[in-house]
Amino acid sequence: MEEWRHLKEWDKTVSTDYGLAVDEMLMHSINESGSPPILHLYRFKPAAIVGKYQDIRAALKIDRCRELGIEYNRRNTGGGTVIMGEKTVALGLGISLNHPKMKRGIEGIFKVLSGVLIDALAELGIKARFRPKNDIEVAGKKIAGMSASADVGDTLLFHSSILVDFDIAQMLEIMNLPTEKLSDKGYSCFSERLSTIERELGQKIEMDRVMEIIVRSFEEEFGARLIEDQMTSWEKDKVEELKSQRYGNEDWIFSHRHPRSRMATAFKKTPGGLLQVYLSLSGSAIENLIVTGDYFSTTQDVNRIESALKWTTAEKKDIESNLKEVWREDIIYGVDIASLTEAILKAKENYLELREG
């Protein structure tokens, strides 16, 4: 039977810089040290964590987070903003993409690993299903979210947040959400879209029990035995390095995904997530372009797209032509050339209006 490592840290709540650094370390340990798959189960202190490609200032009310003592950070996986706390399971998994149980492509990854969590929920008596692009739902209501990254060799980092209990009012306090325009309807709107394990069960449940069921579900799905383990000295040093370079560093948290003030923006909802495009022009050419959002891609691919479009004439045929030179299926999961082009042209329109105004 295959033996996996289990970093069990659910007896305490951890800071975002520590939890996220440990999760990224998992990929490096597998890729560089030959570790077997590692499961990291833990809980965060109250926190808001944005996806790798999101604009944190657009996603969160940073001042309100500070006032309420809620941590904020940027993870190394794609997708949208998650609100974490001691009644939310935080899950990090490092595993080789070449593992015989894994499937290629982000959709294949989510189908395999959502199955583990769906089985765990079933053991609790909750019937759940996978909803593309990255949610697990119960009767149409989200109960868990997933994200992933494969930026280190052939190694995957998989993230999930499973809602045992959830403070919707707090979420509305700290996130920049269109529902604010609905005034007091915002709470009821999200109450109808989210659920939790405790709501579905109609009673409280110990976090230990939920975590233990998740561990067993991984063992059954992968035919593995998870052995509780501690980080090696090398892994601890790597965590400290990642905390210094990324998760404890405001240059990472407030990264270049936030644009210069003179750039215009446009939004486009796609099957792969929300695209938010920032753009400035020099004459008729694209001088600067930033593509943010809650999508799934890789840093290299996003940089490739942005570089391919820089100094391109901001006309539909030229944008599409340059995108075709670098495009491949799922370069941004669930997004096509037409959708990205539409968002860029809308940003151009907004930029011209901004400049004229």
Secondary structure, DSSP 8 states (H G I E B T S, - for coil): -EEEEEEEEEEEEE-HHHHHHHHHHHHHHHHHH----EEEEEEESSEEEE-TTS-HHHHB-HHHHHHHT-EEEE-SS-S--EEE-TTEEEEEEEEETTSTT--SHHHHHHHHHHHHHHHHHHHTT---EEETTTEEEETTEEEEEEEEEEEETTEEEEEEEEESS--HHHHHHHB--GGGGGTTHHHHHHHHHB--HHHHHTS---HHHHHHHHHHHHHHHHTEEEEE----HHHHHHHHHHIIIIIT-HHHHT-TTS--TT-EEEEEEETTEEEEEEEEEETTEEEEEEEEES----HHHHHHHHHHHTT-BSSHHHHHHHHHHH--TTSSTT--HHHHHHHHHHHHHHHHHHHH-
